C-alpha cells in the first residue's frame, strides 16, 4: 500500500478499515487456500513421519530437479554456468557444493534474474519485504507454491495442536492498520474473510494494552500469532492485572527470537503452550515447534547447510519458479545430528539452536562471538522490553523501557551481566519510554553496529570466529 493510499485508508472510520481488511483478506485467501488445501495439509502431516531414508530420497530427487531448472532456465544461473564453461571450469552443476554462495544484495539488485524463463510475473504473487534491513526485496511465487506453503504451515502449527481451521485468531504484526498517532481504540481491524483480528504492534503503550486484552476476549480469539516482543508486552499486563479471561489454545511466535523469559511470561498469561516458528520471506528454510518442544525444520522448504562458523546457507526447494541456491540468509544456528530423535515421534530434522543474524552477533574484544544475551535480564521483572546495542568493540548501550520499581541496582545487575559475557567493556544503560521498531514493527533485541571491516578484523579474515 503506497503512502497516498495509506493516507486515504487512515481517514476511514474504523468499520470501513475493517471492511478494507476483509476485502484484502478475500484476495489473500484465494491465493493461499483452495479445494486442494485439505489434501495438501493431510499430505504434509503424513510426511511428518517419513523415515530419514525416505526424506533423503525425496530431497535428492527434488534437488536434482531444482539444480537442473536453475542452470538451464534461470537467467542469473544460466549466465553463471556459461561463464564457467568458457573459462574452462568443468565442475558439474549437478553437485550443490559447486554452486557459488548467493548474497541477498545480489537478489535485491535484480530479482527478476532469478525467475525461470517460463514464468510470467504478472500471473504470480509478488511480495515485497524489507526484513530488518529496511531495503526492499521482491519475491514471486505461483499459486501452487503458495498453496503448498500454507498447507504445510497449517499442518505444522495449529494442526499439531488440534486447533480447528475455523477458529478465530489474532495476528499482532507490523501492518499500519491504525494511524500511528491514534490514542483511542480500536487499534485493530477485523478481517472477516480470514476470521482474523489484526492488531497493531505500534500502539503497545502500557495504558493502551488493556484495550487489546478486551478485544481478544470480545472477539473470542482462540490462538494468537505475532512478534514475541509484542506478545510479551501484552502478557506482562495480563499477569500484572491478574486477568484470567484471555485464555488461548496456543501462541505462535515468529520474525524475532523467542527468549526463555518471554516464553514463561506468555505461557503463564494466556494459560497455553507457546510455539516458536522460524522462516523468512524468501522461504528457503522454515521450522516450527512441536508439542514436545523441538523446533523441526520443514524439509520441503529448503535444504540447510551449516558452515563451520554456524552460518546457515539455504537452497530453496519449495519455489521452483524463483530459485535461490546456497543463499546466505544471515542467520546462525545448529542442527541435531540424529533426525527422528524427538519424543513427538516425527522424523523432521531438529534445530538445536538459532543464534540470530550474523549482523546482530556481538563481538568480544578478543575476537569471540558472544553467547546469548537475554539472561542479562533474568530476575528483573520491572522491564517491559530491552535492547542491547554494541556501538564500539568496547562500548555497549542497553536501552531499557522500565516498569515502576526499576532501580539503580537493576542497572548495575545489567551492567555486570553484559561484562560477564563481553569482558571489560563500557556499558551505558539508557531508560526510555519505548524502544525503536523497524519499518515493519519488529523489535531488534540485539544490534551490532560495528563497521564491516571492524567485525572482520575482530573475527578473522574469513568472517569465522577465532578460537
N, C-alpha and C positions, 0 to 999 in steps of 0.2 A: 504494500500500500504506500504510494508516494505521499509526500508531505502535504500536497494540496488536498488530496482525497482524505487523508487522515484528519486534516483540519475540519473538513466538512463533516466527517463522521463524528468528531468530538462535539460538534454543535448539536447533534441529535439528542433528544430526550432518551433516558435510559431504556424504555421499552423498544424504541426504534433501534438502538445499538444492539440489543439482543436479537431483533429481527434480522439485522445485517449479519450478525454472527451465525444465525441459523441458516441463512442463505449460503454463506460460505461453508457452513458445515455440510449442507447437502452436496455441494460441489466436491468437497474432500471425500465424503462418504462414497460417492460414485467412483472415485479413483481407487479408494482403498479396499472397498468391500463389494462383493458381488455374489452371484449364485454359486460360485466355486469356493467361497471363503470357508464354509463349514468343512468341506472336504480337505482343503489345504491345511486348516488348523488340525484336523484329525491326523493327517499325514505327518505333520510336524511332531505331534505328541507320540506317534508310533516310532518316529526316528529317534526319539529320546533314548530308547533302549537298544538301539543297534549295537552290535559288538564293535570293538575297535577295528577289527579286520574289515568289517563291512563299511565302516566310515572311511578307512584308508582306501578301499577300492573305489568308493564313490568320489573321494577327493582327487584321486589320480585321474579318473575319467573326466571330471569337471575341470581340473586344472589343465589337462591336455587341450580341451575344447577352448578354454579361455585364452591360453597362450597362442594357439593357432589363430584364433579370431583376431587377437590383438596384433600379431605380427603381420597378418595379411590384409586386415580390413580397417585398422585404426590408424589414421594418418600419422600421428606422432610416433608410434612404434614402428610402423612400416618404414618411415624415413630413417629411423634409428638403425634398423637391421640392414637396410640398403646401404647406409653409410659404412656399417661394419663390414659388409661383404666387399665393398670397393676398397676398403683398407686392408683386405686380406685376412680378416678375422674369421676363422672357420668355426667359432663357437656356435653351438646349436641353440636356437631359441626354444627348443623343446625342454630345456633344462632351466628351471626357475633361477638357479644361482647365477646363470649367465646374464640375467637381465640387470640393468642398472637400477640403483635406488632412485626413487621419484620424489622430488620436493614439492611441497604444497604450492610454492610460488610459481612453479612451472605450470601447474594446473590453473592457477588463478589467472595467469597472463593470457592463456589461450585455451579455455576449457573445451571448445568445440573440436580441438585437435584430438581429443580423447573419445569422440563419438565415432562409432563404427559407420562405414560408408553407407550401409543400408538403413540408417536411422534418419528420420525426419524430425528434428527438434520441435517443429510446430505441432506434432501429434504426440509429444511426450510431455510429462510433467516436469516443469522446471522449478527447482528450489534454489533459493539464494540464501546463503547463511554466512555470517561473519565469525562464528565461533567466539573465542575470547580475544581475537586479534583486532577485530573491527574492520578487517579487509574482506570485501565480499568474495564469495566463492560460489560458482554456479555448478549445479549438478542436474543432470537429466536422467529420468527413468521412464520406462514403458509402464503401461498399466499392469501388465502381467508381473513385472518385477515388484511394483508397489503392492499388489495383492498378495504376493508371496511373502514379502517383508512383514506386512501387517498380520497375516495369518500366523507366522512364526512368533511375532511379538505377542499376539493374543494367547497363543498356546503356552508360552513360557513366562507369562506374568499372571494375569488373572486366571488362566486355565489351570496353572499349577495350584492355585489357591481355591479352585472350585467356585469362583465368582461368576454369576450369571452374565451372559453377554448383554442382557438388557438392563443391567444395574446402572443406576445413576452414579456419576463420578465427577470429580473436580480436578482441574488442572491449575496449578499455581505456577505461572510462567511469565515470559518476558514480552508478550504482545501488549501493545498500548491500547487496551480495551477501554480504558477510562482516562480522561485527561489527567496528566501528572499533577497539576495544581489543585485538583479536586480534593476537598476535605470532608465531604459528606458521602455516605453510601448511596448507591451501590458502587463497589469497587470491582465489579464483576459483570459478566454478561451470561445469559442462559442460552446455550446452543442446543435448541430442541432437537435438531437433526441427529446429534450425536449423544444426546442425553448428558451433556457436559456443562458443568458450571466452570467457566473460565475466569480465574481470579488473578488480578493484577499483583505482580511481585514488587511494584513500585510504591505501594501505599501501606507498608507494614510498620507504621509507627505504633508504639505500644497502645496509644489511646484509640487507634482505629481497629486494631486486631479483634476486639470483641464483636465488631460487626461481621467480620469474616466468619467467626465461630458461629454466630447466629445463622448466617447464610448456609453453612454446612449442615446445620441441624434442620433448618426450614426447608431446604431443598431435598432432604432425605438422601444425602450423599453416602454411598456405600464404600467407595475407595477413593484415594487421593494420590495424585502423582505430581511431581514437580522438583524444583531445586531443593536440595536438603537444607540449605541455609534459610530459605524462605519458609519451608515447612517447620523447621526448628523454631523459628520466631513465633509461629502460631502455637506450637507445642508448649513453649515456655509459658505463654499466657494461659493455656489450658491448665497446666499444673499449678501456676501461681494463683489462679482464681478458683481452683478446685472444681472445675466443670466436669461433669460426667455425662453430658448429653450429646457428645460428639464422638461416640464410639464408631470405629470404622472396621471394615473387614481386613484391609491391608493398606499400607502406604508404599508407593514405589518411587524411589528417588532416581534422579538422572542428572546428567550435564555437569555435575560437580562431585568432588569426593565426598563420601559419607563418612563422618568421623564417629568414633565409638560413643562419645558423649552425646552427639546428636541422635544417634540410634536409640540410646537408652531413654532420652527425654521424649522423643517422638513416640516410641512404643508405649511408654507409660501414659502419655497424654491421651492417645487415641485408642489405647487398650487393644492393640493389634500388632501383628508382625510388621517389620519394616524390611522391604526387599530392595536391595541395591540393583540398579541396572547400569549398563555401560554401552556406549555407542557414539557415533558421530554422523554428521550429515552425509558423508561420503559412503557410509555403510560398507566399509571394508572389514569391519570387525564389530561384533556385538556380543553382549553377555547379559545374563540375568541370574538372580539369586534364587535358589531352590528353598523349599521349606526346611531343609537340613542345614542351611546356612552357607552352602558353597556357591561361588559365583561361576556359573557354567558358560563357556563360550558357545556361540551358535556357529557350528562348522559351515552351515550353508552361506553365511555372510562373507566369510573370507578365511584365508589361510594366514596364520600369525607366526612370523619368525621372531625369535627373541635373540637379539645380538648380544655379544659378550658383556656389554655395559648395561644390559637390561632394556635397551630401546626396542620398542615394538615396531616391526615393519610388516605391513599387511598387503595381501593381494586379494582384491575383491573377487568373489565367486558368484555373488547373487545377481549383480547387474552386468549382463554381457554386452550392453549397449554403450555404456560409458566405462571403459575398462581402466582400472588403476592397478598397476603391478609394482610390487615391492615399494609401497607408498609409505613414506615416513609420516606417521600421524602425530608425532611429537610426544607420545606417552612412553612411560617406562613401566615395566611390570615383570611378573614371573608366572610361569605355568607349572602345574603339577606334572610330574613325570608319568604318573600312573592314572590314565583315564579310566573311568568306571569305578573309582575307589570311593565314591560318595555314598553315604548312608541312605540317600534317597533312591538309590538303585539306577540312576540314569548314567549313561556312558559318555555323556558330553564332557569334553575337556574342562578342566578346572583352572581358574585363575587364582593363584595363591596370593598375589599382591598386585595392586595397581599403585604405582609410586608417583603418579602425576606427570604433568607435562615437563619436558626437558627444560623449558624456559622458566619453570616455576620451582626447580630444584635449587635449594640454597646451597652455597658452597662454603666450606670451611677455609680458613686461611692456609691450611697445609694441603689443600687440594683434594678434599673428600666431599662427596655429596652427603649433605646432612640427612639423617633419617626423618621419620615422621615428626612433625612439629605440633600436632594437635594436643599431645599430652601436656604441653606447656600450660594449658588452661584447665587441666583436670583439677577438680576440687575447688573451683572458683565459680559458684553458682550465680554471682552477681554480674555476669557478662551476657548481653544479648547476642552479640556477634563480635568477631575479631578478625584482624588481617595482619599478616606478618610480611614485611617488605624489606628485602635486602637491597639497600641503596648503594653500599660500597662493600668491599670484601670484609671490612672491619666495622661496618655500621648497619644496624638493623633497626627499623622503625616498626613498632607494634601499635596498630590502631585498634582501640577498644571502644565499643558502644556500651557503656556501663549501665547497670541497674542500680537503684538505691542500695547503698551498703558497700559499694566498691571503694576500697581504701588504698592508701599508700602501701600498706603491707601486701595487698594483692599485686600492686605494680612491682614490688620487689620480688615476689614469687615468680612473676612472668619473666622478669629480667634474669633471675637465676636459672630458670628453665631454658631460656634461649642460650645462655652461655654454656650450660651443660651440654648442649647439642652442637654449638658452633664454635666453642672456645672463647678466648678473650676478645670479645667484640663489644663495641659501644652499643647500648640498647636505649632507645628513646621510646617511651610509652606515651602515646597521644590519646586523650579521651575525646571522643567525637560523638555527635548526636546520631549519625548514621554513616555507614560505610559506602563508598562509591560502588556502583554496579557497572557492568559492561553495557553496551548498547542493547543487548537482548536480555538484560535483567539479571545476569549471573553475578555471583559474588566470587571473586578470586581470593581464596583464603590465604594463599601463599604466592608471593610475587618476587621474582629475582630480576632486579633492574641493572645487573651488571652488563656492561657492554660486551658484545660477542667476543672481541679479542681478549677481554679480561677473563671471561669464562674459559676460553680456550687455554689461556696461559695458566689458569688455576688447575684445570682438569687434565691438561696434556694436549699435545698437538692433534690427536685423533678424536678428541672430544670424549674420551673414556676416562672414567675415574681412576686416578693414580692410586696404586696400593703399594 
